[in-house]
Amino acid sequence: MKFTAKQIAELLNGEVEGNPKVEVTKLSKIEEGKRGSLTFLANPKYTHFIYSTAATIVIVNKDFIAEQPVESTLVRVEDAYQSFAKLLEIYNQIKLNKTGISERSSVAKSATIGKNVYIGDFAFIGEHVEIADNVKIYPQTFIGDNSTIGENTIMYSGVKIYSDNVIGKNCTFHSGVIIGADGFGFAPQNDNNLLKVPQIGNVIIEDNVEIGANTTIDRATLGSTIIRKGAKLDNLIQVAHNVEIGENTIIISQTGIAGSTKIGKNCLIGGQVGIIGHLKIADNVKIAAQSGVAANVLEDGVTIQGSPSYNQMDYKKSYIYFRKFPSIIKRLEEIEKKLGKKS
């Protein structure tokens, strides 16, 4: 794809300083810019690179004042960072604007397919699946029977959606995501064998949810595992059966959430957090990385840390004492020796 400086300025409501006809075909960092590339300058720490970059076009703030000659064509905008982000979004939309159903895909006759849908090679669409308008399903994706996919949702290569699940609008699932595998339910028997408990519920994922690569969300035993609208899940997260994750909650990679735990809205959960089952976590709670949550968190807006986790400020104070523990023991032993001699 080619864009001229003039076209970029029109998209961003900016002004061209230099040759409006120069063209770019790729994006780059300002310090790595090459001819034919577009970059931006927003952080003053990188200003010196604008005098040496080989990038053809640089997006800058309107108040940028060059102290040396600049070879690149400039596009001056109100906010260079936001403008570049907007341009990235436009570029991404163009790049991902695929439509059509591959002849090498398998689509059940009973499935309902909306307008402007893309279904890639070797994708499988099961019986009675409903796919809304503008959905993009990349190669080797599996959509099980009776599932529904909302408008503008993207499923990258290798996503697996088991049967009977409900996916909302404007969602993004990255490669390797698995939705609706069986919850981990087994009942111990008198002979010490484990009897599998059938998992007959489903998963409901509301609008504007993004799920990172290789994250797994299990179907409910009964009812639904629910991911509320706007939630963002990173890579390599395990969400067990009947869990509920609230609106706009963010969960970082390698976190595991055991069954039937309910997490509130606007929470922030760090990487490698472990949360046991059947807990309730209030709204706006922050959980520091590598914490182990073993009890309800009922106070809105608190920050917790540690394993088992508790109030972060108390944890930090305790950790100071813990680090000093060897020297404290040494001092106690010295005091005991002195007291022993006196006695």
C-alpha positions in Angstrom: 0.0 0.0 0.0 1.2 3.4 -0.9 0.3 6.7 0.7 1.5 10.2 -0.2 2.3 12.9 2.3 -0.8 14.8 1.1 -3.1 11.8 1.7 -1.7 11.3 5.2 -2.2 14.9 6.0 -5.8 14.8 4.8 -6.4 11.7 7.0 -5.0 13.3 10.0 -6.2 16.9 9.4 -2.5 18.0 9.3 -0.3 20.2 7.2 2.5 19.1 4.9 5.9 20.8 5.2 8.0 19.6 2.2 7.1 17.6 -0.8 3.4 16.5 -0.7 3.9 14.0 -3.4 6.5 11.8 -1.7 5.2 8.2 -1.1 5.6 5.7 1.7 4.9 2.0 1.8 5.9 1.0 5.3 6.2 2.2 8.9 9.3 2.5 11.0 10.8 3.7 14.3 12.3 7.2 13.9 15.8 5.8 14.8 15.5 3.0 12.2 13.8 5.0 9.5 14.6 4.2 5.9 13.6 5.7 2.5 10.0 4.9 1.8 9.0 4.7 5.4 6.7 6.8 7.7 7.5 7.5 11.3 6.6 10.0 14.0 8.2 12.2 16.7 6.3 12.6 20.0 8.8 12.1 22.8 11.4 14.9 23.1 14.0 12.3 24.0 14.0 11.2 20.4 14.2 14.7 18.8 17.8 14.3 17.8 16.8 11.3 15.5 14.8 13.6 13.3 18.0 15.2 12.0 19.5 11.8 11.0 16.5 9.6 10.1 16.2 8.4 6.6 12.4 8.1 6.9 10.6 9.8 4.0 7.8 11.3 6.1 7.8 12.2 9.8 4.6 13.1 11.7 5.4 15.9 14.2 3.5 18.2 16.5 2.5 21.6 15.0 4.7 23.4 17.6 7.9 21.4 16.6 10.7 23.8 15.8 13.6 22.4 13.8 17.1 23.5 15.1 18.9 21.8 12.2 18.0 21.0 8.6 15.5 18.1 8.2 15.6 16.0 5.1 12.2 14.3 5.7 8.9 15.7 4.6 7.0 16.7 7.8 3.3 16.3 8.5 2.4 18.7 11.3 -0.6 17.7 13.5 -2.0 18.6 16.9 -0.8 15.5 18.6 1.8 13.3 16.8 1.3 10.3 19.1 -2.5 10.2 18.7 -2.3 10.8 15.0 0.2 8.0 14.5 -2.0 5.7 16.5 -5.0 6.7 14.3 -2.9 6.0 11.2 -1.9 2.6 12.6 -5.6 1.8 13.1 -6.5 2.8 9.5 -3.5 0.8 8.2 -4.6 -2.2 10.2 -8.2 -2.0 8.9 -7.0 -1.9 5.3 -4.6 -4.8 5.9 -7.2 -6.9 7.5 -10.0 -6.0 5.2 -10.5 -9.5 3.8 -13.9 -10.8 2.5 -15.1 -14.0 0.9 -15.5 -17.7 1.8 -12.6 -20.0 0.8 -13.5 -23.0 -1.3 -11.2 -24.9 1.0 -13.3 -24.1 4.1 -16.1 -26.3 5.4 -19.4 -24.5 6.1 -22.5 -26.4 7.2 -25.6 -25.8 5.1 -27.5 -24.9 8.2 -25.1 -22.2 9.1 -26.2 -18.5 8.7 -23.5 -16.3 7.3 -23.8 -12.4 7.3 -22.5 -9.9 4.8 -18.8 -9.1 4.1 -17.7 -12.1 6.0 -14.2 -13.7 5.6 -13.7 -17.4 6.1 -10.2 -18.6 5.4 -8.8 -21.9 4.1 -9.6 -25.0 6.2 -11.8 -23.2 8.6 -14.7 -25.3 9.9 -18.2 -23.8 10.6 -20.6 -26.3 12.3 -24.3 -26.9 12.1 -26.6 -24.0 12.9 -23.8 -21.6 13.6 -24.7 -17.9 13.2 -22.1 -15.5 11.9 -23.0 -11.8 11.7 -21.8 -9.2 9.3 -18.1 -8.2 8.8 -16.8 -11.2 10.9 -13.3 -12.4 9.9 -12.4 -16.0 10.5 -8.9 -16.9 9.6 -7.6 -20.3 8.3 -7.8 -23.4 10.4 -10.3 -22.0 12.9 -13.1 -24.2 14.3 -16.6 -23.0 15.1 -18.7 -25.7 16.8 -22.4 -26.3 16.4 -25.0 -23.8 17.6 -22.4 -21.1 18.3 -23.1 -17.4 17.5 -20.5 -14.8 16.5 -21.4 -11.1 16.6 -20.6 -8.3 14.1 -17.0 -7.2 13.4 -15.4 -10.0 15.5 -12.0 -11.3 14.4 -10.8 -14.8 15.0 -7.2 -15.4 14.0 -5.8 -18.7 12.7 -6.2 -21.7 14.9 -9.0 -20.4 17.2 -11.3 -23.2 18.5 -14.8 -22.4 19.6 -16.6 -25.4 21.0 -20.4 -25.9 20.5 -23.2 -23.7 22.0 -21.1 -20.7 22.8 -22.0 -17.0 22.4 -19.5 -14.5 21.1 -20.4 -10.7 21.0 -19.6 -7.9 18.7 -16.2 -6.3 18.0 -14.3 -9.1 19.8 -10.7 -10.2 18.9 -9.4 -13.7 19.5 -5.8 -14.4 18.8 -4.3 -17.6 17.6 -4.7 -20.6 19.9 -7.6 -19.3 21.9 -9.9 -22.1 23.0 -13.5 -21.3 24.1 -15.8 -23.8 25.7 -13.6 -26.8 26.5 -14.9 -28.9 29.4 -14.5 -27.5 32.9 -12.3 -29.6 35.2 -15.0 -31.5 37.0 -14.5 -34.9 38.6 -16.2 -36.6 41.5 -14.2 -39.0 43.7 -15.7 -42.5 44.1 -15.4 -45.0 46.9 -12.8 -47.0 44.9 -10.7 -43.9 44.6 -11.4 -43.6 40.9 -12.7 -40.2 39.6 -16.0 -39.9 37.8 -16.2 -37.2 35.2 -19.0 -34.7 35.8 -20.6 -33.8 32.4 -20.0 -30.1 31.5 -23.2 -29.1 29.8 -23.1 -25.3 30.1 -21.5 -22.8 27.8 -19.4 -19.6 27.5 -20.8 -16.2 26.9 -18.4 -13.5 25.8 -19.9 -10.0 25.5 -19.0 -7.2 23.2 -15.5 -5.5 22.8 -13.6 -8.3 24.5 -10.0 -9.1 23.4 -8.4 -12.5 24.2 -4.7 -13.2 23.8 -3.0 -16.2 22.2 -3.4 -19.6 23.8 -5.8 -18.4 26.5 -8.5 -21.0 27.5 -12.0 -20.4 28.8 -13.9 -23.4 30.0 -17.6 -24.0 29.6 -19.7 -24.1 32.7 -20.9 -27.2 34.4 -24.4 -25.7 34.3 -25.2 -22.2 33.2 -22.5 -20.0 31.7 -18.9 -18.9 32.1 -19.2 -15.2 31.4 -16.7 -12.6 30.2 -18.4 -9.2 30.4 -18.0 -6.4 27.8 -14.8 -4.6 27.4 -12.6 -7.1 29.3 -9.1 -7.7 28.0 -7.3 -11.0 28.6 -3.6 -11.4 27.8 -1.9 -14.6 26.5 -1.8 -17.9 28.3 -4.6 -17.4 30.8 -6.8 -20.2 32.2 -10.4 -19.3 33.1 -12.2 -22.2 34.7 -15.9 -23.2 34.6 -18.6 -20.9 35.8 -16.1 -18.0 36.4 -17.5 -14.5 35.7 -15.1 -11.6 34.8 -16.6 -8.1 35.0 -16.7 -5.2 32.5 -13.4 -3.7 31.4 -11.3 -5.9 33.7 -7.7 -6.5 32.5 -5.9 -9.8 33.2 -2.2 -10.2 32.4 -0.6 -13.4 31.1 -0.2 -16.7 33.0 -3.0 -16.0 35.4 -5.2 -18.9 36.5 -8.7 -18.5 37.9 -10.4 -21.5 39.5 -14.1 -22.4 39.1 -17.1 -20.2 40.1 -15.0 -17.2 41.1 -16.7 -13.9 40.4 -14.4 -10.9 39.5 -15.8 -7.4 39.5 -15.5 -4.7 36.9 -12.5 -2.4 36.2 -10.1 -4.8 38.0 -6.4 -5.1 37.1 -4.9 -8.5 37.7 -1.1 -8.9 37.2 0.8 -11.7 35.6 1.1 -15.2 37.2 -1.7 -14.5 39.7 -3.5 -17.6 41.1 -7.1 -17.2 42.3 -8.8 -20.2 44.0 -12.4 -21.1 43.3 -15.7 -19.8 44.6 -14.4 -16.3 45.6 -15.8 -12.9 45.1 -13.6 -10.0 44.1 -15.0 -6.5 44.3 -14.9 -3.8 41.6 -11.7 -1.8 40.9 -9.5 -4.2 42.7 -5.8 -4.4 41.8 -3.8 -7.7 42.3 -0.1 -7.5 42.0 1.9 -10.0 39.9 2.5 -13.5 41.3 0.0 -13.1 44.1 -2.1 -16.0 45.4 -5.7 -15.0 46.2 -7.2 -17.4 48.7 -10.0 -15.3 50.3 -12.8 -13.0 49.2 -11.8 -9.4 48.4 -15.0 -7.5 49.3 -13.7 -3.9 49.5 -13.8 -1.9 46.2 -10.6 -0.4 44.9 -8.1 -2.1 47.2 -4.7 -3.3 46.0 -3.4 -6.6 47.3 -0.2 -8.5 47.0 1.6 -11.7 48.2 0.7 -15.3 48.6 -1.6 -15.5 50.4 -2.4 -12.0 49.3 -3.4 -9.1 51.6 -3.3 -5.3 51.5 -0.3 -4.2 49.5 1.0 -1.5 51.9 1.0 -4.0 54.7 2.7 -6.5 52.5 5.5 -4.1 51.6 6.0 -3.2 55.3 6.1 -6.9 56.1 8.6 -7.6 53.3 11.0 -5.0 54.7 11.0 -7.0 58.0 11.3 -10.3 56.2 14.4 -9.1 54.4 15.9 -8.0 57.7 15.0 -11.3 59.4 18.5 -12.9 59.3 20.0 -9.8 60.9 17.2 -9.7 63.5 17.9 -13.4 64.4 21.6 -12.7 64.7 20.9 -9.7 67.0 18.6 -11.9 69.2 21.2 -14.6 69.5 23.8 -12.0 70.6 21.4 -10.6 73.2 20.7 -14.2 74.4 24.4 -14.9 74.8 24.9 -11.7 76.8 22.0 -12.4 79.0 23.2 -15.9 79.5 26.6 -14.7 80.6 25.1 -12.3 83.1 22.9 -15.0 84.6 
